[in-house]
Amino acid sequence: MSNPYNWYSELIKPSWAPPSWLFGPVWTVLYVLIAISFGKVFVMFFQGEIPFIVLLPFILNLFFNLIFTSIQFGLRNNILAALDVLLVLSTLIWAIIAIYPNMKWVAYMQIPYLLWVSFATILQLTVTYLNR
């Protein structure tokens, strides 16, 4: 089977798409922020400081975030990847709103993630449209 990243490089992308080498460093920084902030939310839940409904969007966001690569590069399915990235974005917004009253710094720590996922959503929707 051919390299799935070669498949992606052959897709039509908008002129404003970032170079592929940028994704690794950006996600490395974001995953550090996610590990710290989401970890705090999990600790708060297990210590009884927040209810499960506050934890739920963080769990869903992790799930949708982690399956994106398999959908995009494993299944090579732009439509499902576009749906998934919309779910990542919506669960992230939900998570920020849910945690804000309890731990504002965790909500603020999501801003870089929110900005990147917003950009990635527009990019994925554009790539999906261009390669329909």
N, CA, C and O atoms as CSV, one atom per row, in Angstrom:
chain,resi,resn,atom,element,x,y,z
A,1,MET,N,N,0.845,-1.167,0.000
A,1,MET,CA,C,0.000,0.000,0.000
A,1,MET,C,C,0.898,1.241,0.000
A,1,MET,O,O,1.934,1.260,0.664
A,2,SER,N,N,0.508,2.248,-0.728
A,2,SER,CA,C,1.312,3.460,-0.806
A,2,SER,C,C,1.207,4.261,0.493
A,2,SER,O,O,0.274,4.090,1.278
A,3,ASN,N,N,2.176,5.124,0.690
A,3,ASN,CA,C,2.223,5.968,1.871
A,3,ASN,C,C,1.010,6.893,1.882
A,3,ASN,O,O,0.788,7.615,0.910
A,4,PRO,N,N,0.206,6.890,2.971
A,4,PRO,CA,C,-0.992,7.731,3.001
A,4,PRO,C,C,-0.672,9.225,2.949
A,4,PRO,O,O,-1.491,10.022,2.491
A,5,TYR,N,N,0.514,9.602,3.419
A,5,TYR,CA,C,0.885,11.016,3.374
A,5,TYR,C,C,1.164,11.446,1.938
A,5,TYR,O,O,0.975,12.612,1.592
A,6,ASN,N,N,1.617,10.501,1.089
A,6,ASN,CA,C,1.772,10.804,-0.334
A,6,ASN,C,C,0.399,11.084,-0.951
A,6,ASN,O,O,0.257,11.980,-1.782
A,7,TRP,N,N,-0.601,10.317,-0.541
A,7,TRP,CA,C,-1.961,10.540,-1.031
A,7,TRP,C,C,-2.407,11.953,-0.698
A,7,TRP,O,O,-2.957,12.652,-1.549
A,8,TYR,N,N,-2.173,12.372,0.535
A,8,TYR,CA,C,-2.607,13.706,0.948
A,8,TYR,C,C,-1.856,14.791,0.176
A,8,TYR,O,O,-2.440,15.812,-0.188
A,9,SER,N,N,-0.587,14.576,-0.070
A,9,SER,CA,C,0.199,15.590,-0.785
A,9,SER,C,C,-0.287,15.775,-2.219
A,9,SER,O,O,-0.047,16.819,-2.825
A,10,GLU,N,N,-0.963,14.775,-2.760
A,10,GLU,CA,C,-1.475,14.858,-4.129
A,10,GLU,C,C,-2.855,15.511,-4.209
A,10,GLU,O,O,-3.337,15.797,-5.305
A,11,LEU,N,N,-3.488,15.745,-3.081
A,11,LEU,CA,C,-4.794,16.392,-3.089
A,11,LEU,C,C,-4.656,17.862,-3.482
A,11,LEU,O,O,-3.615,18.483,-3.271
A,12,ILE,N,N,-5.715,18.396,-4.051
A,12,ILE,CA,C,-5.753,19.824,-4.357
A,12,ILE,C,C,-5.964,20.561,-3.039
A,12,ILE,O,O,-6.891,20.258,-2.288
A,13,LYS,N,N,-5.088,21.540,-2.763
A,13,LYS,CA,C,-5.193,22.327,-1.537
A,13,LYS,C,C,-5.200,23.805,-1.901
A,13,LYS,O,O,-4.680,24.186,-2.950
A,14,PRO,N,N,-5.779,24.638,-1.052
A,14,PRO,CA,C,-5.790,26.077,-1.340
A,14,PRO,C,C,-4.373,26.651,-1.253
A,14,PRO,O,O,-3.495,26.067,-0.618
A,15,SER,N,N,-4.165,27.777,-1.885
A,15,SER,CA,C,-2.835,28.405,-1.896
A,15,SER,C,C,-2.380,28.802,-0.490
A,15,SER,O,O,-1.180,28.925,-0.244
A,16,TRP,N,N,-3.317,29.000,0.426
A,16,TRP,CA,C,-2.993,29.432,1.779
A,16,TRP,C,C,-2.751,28.268,2.744
A,16,TRP,O,O,-2.561,28.482,3.941
A,17,ALA,N,N,-2.757,27.035,2.223
A,17,ALA,CA,C,-2.497,25.867,3.073
A,17,ALA,C,C,-1.047,25.929,3.575
A,17,ALA,O,O,-0.137,26.202,2.793
A,18,PRO,N,N,-0.830,25.682,4.858
A,18,PRO,CA,C,0.536,25.725,5.380
A,18,PRO,C,C,1.354,24.542,4.855
A,18,PRO,O,O,0.784,23.530,4.445
A,19,PRO,N,N,2.681,24.662,4.867
A,19,PRO,CA,C,3.514,23.535,4.439
A,19,PRO,C,C,3.352,22.363,5.409
A,19,PRO,O,O,3.091,22.559,6.596
A,20,SER,N,N,3.504,21.174,4.903
A,20,SER,CA,C,3.265,19.978,5.725
A,20,SER,C,C,4.192,19.900,6.933
A,20,SER,O,O,3.795,19.363,7.967
A,21,TRP,N,N,5.418,20.421,6.835
A,21,TRP,CA,C,6.358,20.352,7.957
A,21,TRP,C,C,5.872,21.151,9.174
A,21,TRP,O,O,6.343,20.912,10.286
A,22,LEU,N,N,4.953,22.079,8.990
A,22,LEU,CA,C,4.479,22.922,10.086
A,22,LEU,C,C,3.545,22.177,11.051
A,22,LEU,O,O,3.464,22.527,12.228
A,23,PHE,N,N,2.854,21.166,10.562
A,23,PHE,CA,C,1.856,20.473,11.376
A,23,PHE,C,C,2.476,19.777,12.588
A,23,PHE,O,O,1.904,19.821,13.677
A,24,GLY,N,N,3.619,19.144,12.422
A,24,GLY,CA,C,4.279,18.445,13.532
A,24,GLY,C,C,4.617,19.364,14.693
A,24,GLY,O,O,4.208,19.092,15.822
A,25,PRO,N,N,5.356,20.453,14.448
A,25,PRO,CA,C,5.678,21.366,15.562
A,25,PRO,C,C,4.439,21.999,16.210
A,25,PRO,O,O,4.381,22.138,17.432
A,26,VAL,N,N,3.458,22.380,15.397
A,26,VAL,CA,C,2.252,22.997,15.961
A,26,VAL,C,C,1.533,21.999,16.869
A,26,VAL,O,O,1.161,22.338,17.992
A,27,TRP,N,N,1.336,20.772,16.385
A,27,TRP,CA,C,0.628,19.794,17.204
A,27,TRP,C,C,1.430,19.379,18.426
A,27,TRP,O,O,0.844,19.022,19.448
A,28,THR,N,N,2.751,19.416,18.349
A,28,THR,CA,C,3.572,19.098,19.526
A,28,THR,C,C,3.286,20.098,20.638
A,28,THR,O,O,3.061,19.705,21.782
A,29,VAL,N,N,3.293,21.379,20.313
A,29,VAL,CA,C,2.983,22.423,21.306
A,29,VAL,C,C,1.555,22.264,21.813
A,29,VAL,O,O,1.303,22.324,23.017
A,30,LEU,N,N,0.621,22.062,20.884
A,30,LEU,CA,C,-0.781,21.932,21.288
A,30,LEU,C,C,-1.009,20.726,22.186
A,30,LEU,O,O,-1.773,20.807,23.148
A,31,TYR,N,N,-0.352,19.600,21.883
A,31,TYR,CA,C,-0.553,18.412,22.717
A,31,TYR,C,C,0.013,18.606,24.125
A,31,TYR,O,O,-0.498,18.016,25.077
A,32,VAL,N,N,1.054,19.419,24.270
A,32,VAL,CA,C,1.557,19.738,25.610
A,32,VAL,C,C,0.497,20.546,26.373
A,32,VAL,O,O,0.196,20.256,27.531
A,33,LEU,N,N,-0.062,21.562,25.706
A,33,LEU,CA,C,-1.118,22.368,26.336
A,33,LEU,C,C,-2.337,21.515,26.668
A,33,LEU,O,O,-2.930,21.658,27.737
A,34,ILE,N,N,-2.707,20.625,25.746
A,34,ILE,CA,C,-3.851,19.739,25.961
A,34,ILE,C,C,-3.583,18.805,27.135
A,34,ILE,O,O,-4.455,18.607,27.980
A,35,ALA,N,N,-2.393,18.232,27.194
A,35,ALA,CA,C,-2.067,17.296,28.281
A,35,ALA,C,C,-2.168,17.980,29.635
A,35,ALA,O,O,-2.726,17.415,30.576
A,36,ILE,N,N,-1.633,19.190,29.742
A,36,ILE,CA,C,-1.670,19.925,31.013
A,36,ILE,C,C,-3.110,20.295,31.386
A,36,ILE,O,O,-3.570,20.011,32.491
A,37,SER,N,N,-3.800,20.928,30.454
A,37,SER,CA,C,-5.132,21.452,30.774
A,37,SER,C,C,-6.179,20.347,30.891
A,37,SER,O,O,-6.977,20.350,31.828
A,38,PHE,N,N,-6.185,19.411,29.959
A,38,PHE,CA,C,-7.153,18.325,30.049
A,38,PHE,C,C,-6.842,17.457,31.265
A,38,PHE,O,O,-7.751,16.973,31.938
A,39,GLY,N,N,-5.551,17.264,31.541
A,39,GLY,CA,C,-5.161,16.495,32.726
A,39,GLY,C,C,-5.725,17.108,33.988
A,39,GLY,O,O,-6.206,16.395,34.870
A,40,LYS,N,N,-5.669,18.437,34.081
A,40,LYS,CA,C,-6.229,19.138,35.237
A,40,LYS,C,C,-7.736,18.884,35.347
A,40,LYS,O,O,-8.261,18.691,36.444
A,41,VAL,N,N,-8.418,18.884,34.215
A,41,VAL,CA,C,-9.868,18.643,34.217
A,41,VAL,C,C,-10.165,17.221,34.721
A,41,VAL,O,O,-11.090,17.025,35.509
A,42,PHE,N,N,-9.396,16.250,34.275
A,42,PHE,CA,C,-9.599,14.872,34.737
A,42,PHE,C,C,-9.337,14.767,36.244
A,42,PHE,O,O,-10.089,14.108,36.961
A,43,VAL,N,N,-8.275,15.414,36.720
A,43,VAL,CA,C,-7.977,15.408,38.161
A,43,VAL,C,C,-9.125,16.044,38.930
A,43,VAL,O,O,-9.567,15.516,39.950
A,44,MET,N,N,-9.608,17.184,38.435
A,44,MET,CA,C,-10.730,17.858,39.104
A,44,MET,C,C,-11.951,16.942,39.184
A,44,MET,O,O,-12.639,16.910,40.204
A,45,PHE,N,N,-12.220,16.199,38.112
A,45,PHE,CA,C,-13.363,15.281,38.129
A,45,PHE,C,C,-13.163,14.182,39.167
A,45,PHE,O,O,-14.058,13.901,39.963
A,46,PHE,N,N,-11.977,13.560,39.154
A,46,PHE,CA,C,-11.736,12.447,40.071
A,46,PHE,C,C,-11.656,12.900,41.530
A,46,PHE,O,O,-11.823,12.087,42.439
A,47,GLN,N,N,-11.401,14.186,41.760
A,47,GLN,CA,C,-11.410,14.724,43.118
A,47,GLN,C,C,-12.789,15.245,43.514
A,47,GLN,O,O,-12.965,15.776,44.610
A,48,GLY,N,N,-13.773,15.092,42.613
A,48,GLY,CA,C,-15.136,15.489,42.917
A,48,GLY,C,C,-15.381,16.987,42.822
A,48,GLY,O,O,-16.378,17.482,43.347
A,49,GLU,N,N,-14.499,17.709,42.170
A,49,GLU,CA,C,-14.633,19.167,42.079
A,49,GLU,C,C,-15.546,19.610,40.937
A,49,GLU,O,O,-16.083,20.717,40.963
A,50,ILE,N,N,-15.720,18.749,39.936
A,50,ILE,CA,C,-16.600,19.065,38.810
A,50,ILE,C,C,-17.436,17.833,38.481
A,50,ILE,O,O,-16.999,16.707,38.719
A,51,PRO,N,N,-18.636,18.035,37.935
A,51,PRO,CA,C,-19.475,16.894,37.549
A,51,PRO,C,C,-19.033,16.315,36.202
A,51,PRO,O,O,-18.265,16.927,35.460
A,52,PHE,N,N,-19.537,15.131,35.916
A,52,PHE,CA,C,-19.186,14.447,34.671
A,52,PHE,C,C,-19.553,15.270,33.435
A,52,PHE,O,O,-18.856,15.205,32.422
A,53,ILE,N,N,-20.629,16.036,33.504
A,53,ILE,CA,C,-21.071,16.822,32.344
A,53,ILE,C,C,-20.019,17.856,31.944
A,53,ILE,O,O,-19.964,18.247,30.778
A,54,VAL,N,N,-19.195,18.301,32.867
A,54,VAL,CA,C,-18.090,19.222,32.547
A,54,VAL,C,C,-16.935,18.445,31.922
A,54,VAL,O,O,-16.257,18.959,31.033
A,55,LEU,N,N,-16.705,17.233,32.368
A,55,LEU,CA,C,-15.633,16.384,31.823
A,55,LEU,C,C,-15.971,15.852,30.432
A,55,LEU,O,O,-15.082,15.693,29.595
A,56,LEU,N,N,-17.253,15.578,30.184
A,56,LEU,CA,C,-17.685,14.924,28.940
A,56,LEU,C,C,-17.157,15.576,27.656
A,56,LEU,O,O,-16.650,14.853,26.799
A,57,PRO,N,N,-17.247,16.898,27.474
A,57,PRO,CA,C,-16.751,17.447,26.211
A,57,PRO,C,C,-15.239,17.265,26.033
A,57,PRO,O,O,-14.758,17.198,24.902
A,58,PHE,N,N,-14.495,17.186,27.125
A,58,PHE,CA,C,-13.056,16.949,27.037
A,58,PHE,C,C,-12.781,15.524,26.557
A,58,PHE,O,O,-11.890,15.299,25.737
A,59,ILE,N,N,-13.549,14.568,27.070
A,59,ILE,CA,C,-13.409,13.175,26.631
A,59,ILE,C,C,-13.746,13.061,25.142
A,59,ILE,O,O,-12.999,12.459,24.372
A,60,LEU,N,N,-14.877,13.644,24.750
A,60,LEU,CA,C,-15.295,13.580,23.348
A,60,LEU,C,C,-14.288,14.278,22.435
A,60,LEU,O,O,-14.002,13.798,21.338
A,61,ASN,N,N,-13.757,15.407,22.887
A,61,ASN,CA,C,-12.779,16.127,22.078
A,61,ASN,C,C,-11.531,15.280,21.865
A,61,ASN,O,O,-11.019,15.205,20.749
A,62,LEU,N,N,-11.040,14.647,22.915
A,62,LEU,CA,C,-9.877,13.769,22.767
A,62,LEU,C,C,-10.159,12.650,21.780
A,62,LEU,O,O,-9.333,12.347,20.919
A,63,PHE,N,N,-11.322,12.042,21.906
A,63,PHE,CA,C,-11.690,10.947,21.007
A,63,PHE,C,C,-11.716,11.421,19.547
A,63,PHE,O,O,-11.089,10.804,18.685
A,64,PHE,N,N,-12.430,12.502,19.271
A,64,PHE,CA,C,-12.531,12.984,17.888
A,64,PHE,C,C,-11.180,13.466,17.363
A,64,PHE,O,O,-10.868,13.285,16.186
A,65,ASN,N,N,-10.388,14.073,18.226
A,65,ASN,CA,C,-9.055,14.513,17.821
A,65,ASN,C,C,-8.191,13.306,17.446
A,65,ASN,O,O,-7.520,13.316,16.414
A,66,LEU,N,N,-8.210,12.276,18.282
A,66,LEU,CA,C,-7.341,11.119,18.050
A,66,LEU,C,C,-7.743,10.284,16.838
A,66,LEU,O,O,-6.882,9.650,16.228
A,67,ILE,N,N,-9.017,10.263,16.474
A,67,ILE,CA,C,-9.408,9.448,15.315
A,67,ILE,C,C,-9.241,10.186,13.988
A,67,ILE,O,O,-9.358,9.574,12.927
A,68,PHE,N,N,-8.972,11.486,14.032
A,68,PHE,CA,C,-8.863,12.262,12.794
A,68,PHE,C,C,-7.802,11.687,11.852
A,68,PHE,O,O,-8.067,11.503,10.664
A,69,THR,N,N,-6.624,11.409,12.363
A,69,THR,CA,C,-5.531,10.917,11.514
A,69,THR,C,C,-5.902,9.606,10.837
A,69,THR,O,O,-5.606,9.409,9.659
A,70,SER,N,N,-6.547,8.712,11.575
A,70,SER,CA,C,-6.972,7.436,10.985
A,70,SER,C,C,-7.996,7.642,9.881
A,70,SER,O,O,-7.968,6.954,8.861
A,71,ILE,N,N,-8.887,8.579,10.087
A,71,ILE,CA,C,-9.909,8.858,9.071
A,71,ILE,C,C,-9.281,9.500,7.842
A,71,ILE,O,O,-9.518,9.072,6.712
A,72,GLN,N,N,-8.469,10.543,8.079
A,72,GLN,CA,C,-7.889,11.301,6.968
A,72,GLN,C,C,-6.869,10.479,6.193
A,72,GLN,O,O,-6.929,10.410,4.965
A,73,PHE,N,N,-5.934,9.857,6.903
A,73,PHE,CA,C,-4.824,9.189,6.230
A,73,PHE,C,C,-4.991,7.680,6.113
A,73,PHE,O,O,-4.454,7.067,5.191
A,74,GLY,N,N,-5.736,7.073,7.046
A,74,GLY,CA,C,-5.981,5.636,6.960
A,74,GLY,C,C,-7.102,5.324,5.988
A,74,GLY,O,O,-6.922,4.567,5.035
A,75,LEU,N,N,-8.267,5.917,6.239
A,75,LEU,CA,C,-9.417,5.692,5.359
A,75,LEU,C,C,-9.350,6.548,4.089
A,75,LEU,O,O,-9.994,6.239,3.086
A,76,ARG,N,N,-8.560,7.630,4.147
A,76,ARG,CA,C,-8.456,8.569,3.017
A,76,ARG,C,C,-9.832,9.108,2.641
A,76,ARG,O,O,-10.208,9.155,1.470
A,77,ASN,N,N,-10.563,9.511,3.667
A,77,ASN,CA,C,-11.934,9.953,3.461
A,77,ASN,C,C,-12.076,11.406,3.907
A,77,ASN,O,O,-12.205,11.699,5.096
A,78,ASN,N,N,-12.048,12.297,2.937
A,78,ASN,CA,C,-12.130,13.723,3.243
A,78,ASN,C,C,-13.469,14.125,3.858
A,78,ASN,O,O,-13.518,14.995,4.727
A,79,ILE,N,N,-14.535,13.503,3.416
A,79,ILE,CA,C,-15.853,13.864,3.949
A,79,ILE,C,C,-15.958,13.489,5.426
A,79,ILE,O,O,-16.403,14.298,6.241
A,80,LEU,N,N,-15.553,12.273,5.774
A,80,LEU,CA,C,-15.585,11.877,7.189
A,80,LEU,C,C,-14.598,12.700,8.012
A,80,LEU,O,O,-14.875,13.033,9.165
A,81,ALA,N,N,-13.452,13.027,7.424
A,81,ALA,CA,C,-12.473,13.861,8.119
A,81,ALA,C,C,-13.045,15.258,8.369
A,81,ALA,O,O,-12.815,15.842,9.428
A,82,ALA,N,N,-13.781,15.788,7.406
A,82,ALA,CA,C,-14.415,17.103,7.577
A,82,ALA,C,C,-15.454,17.038,8.693
A,82,ALA,O,O,-15.541,17.948,9.517
A,83,LEU,N,N,-16.233,15.976,8.719
A,83,LEU,CA,C,-17.209,15.798,9.790
A,83,LEU,C,C,-16.514,15.692,11.146
A,83,LEU,O,O,-16.953,16.286,12.131
A,84,ASP,N,N,-15.436,14.935,11.177
A,84,ASP,CA,C,-14.703,14.745,12.421
A,84,ASP,C,C,-14.114,16.058,12.928
A,84,ASP,O,O,-14.206,16.355,14.119
A,85,VAL,N,N,-13.516,16.842,12.045
A,85,VAL,CA,C,-12.902,18.100,12.483
A,85,VAL,C,C,-13.977,19.079,12.973
A,85,VAL,O,O,-13.714,19.887,13.863
A,86,LEU,N,N,-15.162,19.012,12.408
A,86,LEU,CA,C,-16.270,19.820,12.924
A,86,LEU,C,C,-16.646,19.377,14.341
A,86,LEU,O,O,-16.993,20.204,15.183
A,87,LEU,N,N,-16.574,18.079,14.594
A,87,LEU,CA,C,-16.838,17.560,15.938
A,87,LEU,C,C,-15.729,17.962,16.911
A,87,LEU,O,O,-16.006,18.270,18.070
A,88,VAL,N,N,-14.482,17.962,16.452
A,88,VAL,CA,C,-13.376,18.434,17.294
A,88,VAL,C,C,-13.625,19.888,17.683
A,88,VAL,O,O,-13.511,20.250,18.854
A,89,LEU,N,N,-13.963,20.714,16.705
A,89,LEU,CA,C,-14.206,22.132,16.963
A,89,LEU,C,C,-15.393,22.334,17.912
A,89,LEU,O,O,-15.300,23.105,18.867
A,90,SER,N,N,-16.491,21.652,17.652
A,90,SER,CA,C,-17.687,21.864,18.482
A,90,SER,C,C,-17.486,21.352,19.908
A,90,SER,O,O,-17.946,21.991,20.854
A,91,THR,N,N,-16.812,20.219,20.083
A,91,THR,CA,C,-16.581,19.729,21.450
A,91,THR,C,C,-15.564,20.601,22.181
A,91,THR,O,O,-15.618,20.722,23.405
A,92,LEU,N,N,-14.643,21.207,21.444
A,92,LEU,CA,C,-13.689,22.120,22.079
A,92,LEU,C,C,-14.397,23.373,22.584
A,92,LEU,O,O,-14.145,23.825,23.701
A,93,ILE,N,N,-15.273,23.928,21.769
A,93,ILE,CA,C,-16.051,25.103,22.206
A,93,ILE,C,C,-16.898,24.740,23.427
A,93,ILE,O,O,-16.965,25.503,24.390
A,94,TRP,N,N,-17.542,23.578,23.381
A,94,TRP,CA,C,-18.341,23.105,24.515
A,94,TRP,C,C,-17.466,22.960,25.758
A,94,TRP,O,O,-17.866,23.362,26.851
A,95,ALA,N,N,-16.267,22.384,25.592
A,95,ALA,CA,C,-15.359,22.183,26.720
A,95,ALA,C,C,-14.950,23.522,27.348
A,95,ALA,O,O,-14.925,23.657,28.572
A,96,ILE,N,N,-14.633,24.495,26.513
A,96,ILE,CA,C,-14.234,25.813,27.014
A,96,ILE,C,C,-15.373,26.445,27.812
A,96,ILE,O,O,-15.160,26.981,28.900
A,97,ILE,N,N,-16.567,26.376,27.267
A,97,ILE,CA,C,-17.736,26.944,27.957
A,97,ILE,C,C,-18.005,26.186,29.265
A,97,ILE,O,O,-18.332,26.798,30.282
A,98,ALA,N,N,-17.868,24.872,29.234
A,98,ALA,CA,C,-18.168,24.058,30.426
A,98,ALA,C,C,-17.169,24.291,31.562
A,98,ALA,O,O,-17.560,24.317,32.729
A,99,ILE,N,N,-15.890,24.461,31.233
A,99,ILE,CA,C,-14.875,24.571,32.294
A,99,ILE,C,C,-14.688,26.005,32.780
A,99,ILE,O,O,-14.187,26.217,33.884
A,100,TYR,N,N,-15.072,26.974,31.991
A,100,TYR,CA,C,-14.812,28.382,32.333
A,100,TYR,C,C,-15.270,28.785,33.745
A,100,TYR,O,O,-14.506,29.433,34.461
A,101,PRO,N,N,-16.478,28.426,34.163
A,101,PRO,CA,C,-16.900,28.837,35.523
A,101,PRO,C,C,-16.079,28.173,36.638
A,101,PRO,O,O,-16.005,28.693,37.751
A,102,ASN,N,N,-15.470,27.034,36.336
A,102,ASN,CA,C,-14.762,26.261,37.364
A,102,ASN,C,C,-13.255,26.526,37.392
A,102,ASN,O,O,-12.643,26.514,38.460
A,103,MET,N,N,-12.667,26.760,36.243
A,103,MET,CA,C,-11.211,26.888,36.149
A,103,MET,C,C,-10.887,27.718,34.906
A,103,MET,O,O,-10.655,27.175,33.825
A,104,LYS,N,N,-10.875,29.022,35.076
A,104,LYS,CA,C,-10.706,29.939,33.943
A,104,LYS,C,C,-9.388,29.730,33.201
A,104,LYS,O,O,-9.371,29.822,31.973
A,105,TRP,N,N,-8.286,29.452,33.895
A,105,TRP,CA,C,-7.010,29.290,33.210
A,105,TRP,C,C,-7.037,28.109,32.251
A,105,TRP,O,O,-6.373,28.147,31.215
A,106,VAL,N,N,-7.786,27.068,32.571
A,106,VAL,CA,C,-7.917,25.928,31.655
A,106,VAL,C,C,-8.647,26.374,30.386
A,106,VAL,O,O,-8.269,25.987,29.280
A,107,ALA,N,N,-9.677,27.174,30.546
A,107,ALA,CA,C,-10.406,27.696,29.380
A,107,ALA,C,C,-9.485,28.568,28.526
A,107,ALA,O,O,-9.459,28.432,27.303
A,108,TYR,N,N,-8.735,29.458,29.166
A,108,TYR,CA,C,-7.828,30.333,28.412
A,108,TYR,C,C,-6.707,29.551,27.733
A,108,TYR,O,O,-6.230,29.939,26.666
A,109,MET,N,N,-6.296,28.464,28.347
A,109,MET,CA,C,-5.229,27.645,27.780
A,109,MET,C,C,-5.666,26.964,26.477
A,109,MET,O,O,-4.827,26.491,25.710
A,110,GLN,N,N,-6.967,26.916,26.233
A,110,GLN,CA,C,-7.483,26.297,25.007
A,110,GLN,C,C,-7.453,27.250,23.811
A,110,GLN,O,O,-7.708,26.819,22.687
A,111,ILE,N,N,-7.149,28.526,24.021
A,111,ILE,CA,C,-7.205,29.497,22.924
A,111,ILE,C,C,-6.290,29.119,21.754
A,111,ILE,O,O,-6.748,29.164,20.612
A,112,PRO,N,N,-5.011,28.746,21.979
A,112,PRO,CA,C,-4.192,28.339,20.820
A,112,PRO,C,C,-4.777,27.116,20.090
A,112,PRO,O,O,-4.763,27.048,18.861
A,113,TYR,N,N,-5.284,26.166,20.863
A,113,TYR,CA,C,-5.915,24.975,20.299
A,113,TYR,C,C,-7.145,25.372,19.491
A,113,TYR,O,O,-7.349,24.879,18.382
A,114,LEU,N,N,-7.967,26.265,20.047
A,114,LEU,CA,C,-9.166,26.730,19.360
A,114,LEU,C,C,-8.810,27.445,18.050
A,114,LEU,O,O,-9.455,27.222,17.025
A,115,LEU,N,N,-7.803,28.288,18.085
A,115,LEU,CA,C,-7.388,28.999,16.867
A,115,LEU,C,C,-6.912,28.024,15.800
A,115,LEU,O,O,-7.278,28.149,14.631
A,116,TRP,N,N,-6.092,27.049,16.203
A,116,TRP,CA,C,-5.576,26.080,15.232
A,116,TRP,C,C,-6.692,25.188,14.683
A,116,TRP,O,O,-6.753,24.933,13.480
A,117,VAL,N,N,-7.567,24.721,15.562
A,117,VAL,CA,C,-8.653,23.845,15.106
A,117,VAL,C,C,-9.621,24.622,14.212
A,117,VAL,O,O,-10.165,24.060,13.262
A,118,SER,N,N,-9.840,25.883,14.498
A,118,SER,CA,C,-10.688,26.709,13.619
A,118,SER,C,C,-10.061,26.812,12.236
A,118,SER,O,O,-10.740,26.644,11.223
A,119,PHE,N,N,-8.766,27.089,12.202
A,119,PHE,CA,C,-8.049,27.142,10.922
A,119,PHE,C,C,-8.084,25.776,10.228
A,119,PHE,O,O,-8.355,25.692,9.031
A,120,ALA,N,N,-7.810,24.717,10.980
A,120,ALA,CA,C,-7.798,23.362,10.413
A,120,ALA,C,C,-9.168,22.968,9.873
A,120,ALA,O,O,-9.263,22.259,8.872
A,121,THR,N,N,-10.220,23.423,10.530
A,121,THR,CA,C,-11.579,23.136,10.062
A,121,THR,C,C,-11.825,23.796,8.708
A,121,THR,O,O,-12.344,23.163,7.789
A,122,ILE,N,N,-11.453,25.056,8.592
A,122,ILE,CA,C,-11.616,25.760,7.316
A,122,ILE,C,C,-10.771,25.094,6.239
A,122,ILE,O,O,-11.220,24.926,5.105
A,123,LEU,N,N,-9.549,24.717,6.596
A,123,LEU,CA,C,-8.675,24.041,5.634
A,123,LEU,C,C,-9.273,22.709,5.187
A,123,LEU,O,O,-9.321,22.418,3.992
A,124,GLN,N,N,-9.731,21.896,6.148
A,124,GLN,CA,C,-10.289,20.579,5.807
A,124,GLN,C,C,-11.548,20.720,4.961
A,124,GLN,O,O,-11.732,19.976,3.997
A,125,LEU,N,N,-12.405,21.654,5.307
A,125,LEU,CA,C,-13.621,21.860,4.515
A,125,LEU,C,C,-13.261,22.317,3.098
A,125,LEU,O,O,-13.914,21.916,2.134
A,126,THR,N,N,-12.243,23.142,2.971
A,126,THR,CA,C,-11.799,23.610,1.649
A,126,THR,C,C,-11.195,22.465,0.851
A,126,THR,O,O,-11.515,22.303,-0.327
A,127,VAL,N,N,-10.336,21.674,1.459
A,127,VAL,CA,C,-9.728,20.516,0.782
A,127,VAL,C,C,-10.812,19.532,0.358
A,127,VAL,O,O,-10.770,18.991,-0.747
A,128,THR,N,N,-11.770,19.307,1.228
A,128,THR,CA,C,-12.887,18.403,0.891
A,128,THR,C,C,-13.656,18.926,-0.302
A,128,THR,O,O,-13.977,18.164,-1.215
A,129,TYR,N,N,-13.953,20.197,-0.311
A,129,TYR,CA,C,-14.678,20.805,-1.430
A,129,TYR,C,C,-13.861,20.733,-2.734
A,129,TYR,O,O,-14.394,20.378,-3.785
A,130,LEU,N,N,-12.586,21.068,-2.657
A,130,LEU,CA,C,-11.745,21.084,-3.864
A,130,LEU,C,C,-11.524,19.693,-4.462
A,130,LEU,O,O,-11.232,19.565,-5.651
A,131,ASN,N,N,-11.664,18.665,-3.645
A,131,ASN,CA,C,-11.398,17.284,-4.098
A,131,ASN,C,C,-12.664,16.441,-4.159
A,131,ASN,O,O,-12.599,15.217,-4.049
A,132,ARG,N,N,-13.817,17.085,-4.334
A,132,ARG,CA,C,-15.079,16.348,-4.356
A,132,ARG,C,C,-15.222,15.537,-5.626
A,132,ARG,O,O,-16.229,14.852,-5.811
